[in-house]
Amino acid sequence: MKLRDVYNFFVENVVLPVGDILLRTQFMAQLKLARKIQYLQQHELLAYEADALRKLLTHASTKVPFYKSLNVSQADTPADWLRNFPVIDKRTIKENVEAMKFETGEKLVVESSSGSSGVQVTVYMSAKESSKTQAWQTLLWEWGGFKLGDKFLQLGMTTKRPLVKKIKDILLRTDYQQAFNISRAEVEKSLADKDFTQYVLGGYASGLYGYSLHARDLGLKMKFKSVISWGDKMFPHYRKQIQEVFGAAVTDTYGSTEGFVIAGQCEHGRYHVLSPHVYLELLDKAGHEVEEGMPGYVVVTRLDGYSMPLIRYYLGDIAIKEKRDVVCACGRKLPLLKQIVGRDTDIVRTRSGKFLIVHFFTGIFEHFNQIRQFQVIQESLDSICVEYIAEENFQPDVLDKIRSTIFDKLEEEIDIRFKEVAEIKPTASGKPQIVKSLL
Ligand SMILES: [Zn+2]
């Protein structure tokens, strides 16, 4: 056993189990369970999911005031019973937060989120439920090559950590660098002249991308053990840039700021849904399940959250499920997502009824290196405004080329206005919004 493997062993078998005892959490037990569950056969997974769903719906309908008052009629299967529940969103939570809690007297942990809708919500969970989320998240990191005890450089979190977390960071060898306001000097300070071959790098997709841009401009090239992203969309041009500069494949994960994890990329790059942890539905505007292979609004039910059950919770994202007969070479039978398309506000609609997803624009702009950053704002069905920050090599005629490329791909005309700006502001949560619809 190499020295660094000894430390991995020590963290998994001493540090974290002792931590669980001291903090009264169940992280290690949950992680070991998740490691096993991920390799269940398909029929076992379906049975596990149905059982968890039935238990959750029974709990909510009998013990949680909000759901009790809905008087939802039961059905033969848990999935049909679930479909009788209304879809809820941030506003529902905001207006019913007290009635949605299951009071046991146990102290609950608060998870807050804002997200792209701009509506702040507070979600509660027990310490045990919180450690379940951490366990599922860690499992996804393990898919990306992380081992407990590995040195970990995390971007995008606050660097002000309370004492317990500071101790945990030292034992888990985690360094934090803020990525909400990334300056070149800061990137240079945290990355230059260091050996990262034993480090895992993690952060928001946009934060990693921002770091990689500065690193590229500084002429830094490094090799991390692996790169893991979360929190916002990993666009293809982000991924390419990050991999080039940081020398490792990116493993992307998909979660919700309301304290649960939804899916992540396995070693083969496919997104698997953590179906023992969340029940995922893809619905159309009318609330019906979309056909296989079609984009639908992501609606999730957290299966292991009893303190404040979230049943049929609308996230605002759009995703596409993989066909059922597609099998992933990694051996896991966890369901597959073909694509996580983006936020529903991040879509441009055209007069003829087309939806233009963010990739439509990033796929065009990635070929024009004279534009450093851009944002598409849809003002009306017939017009968009493209705000852009020019690169040093910028020539005004590039705008005409971009316009005609958009028309070619779109196969219809839309009024495009270009506006040079000095800064493109991220959303309140720090996420860049590439497409903003004012419709
Ligand atoms: Zn896989």
Residues whose N, C-alpha, C, O or C-beta is under 5 A from the ligand:
A	BS01	ZN	C266 H268 R270 C328 C330
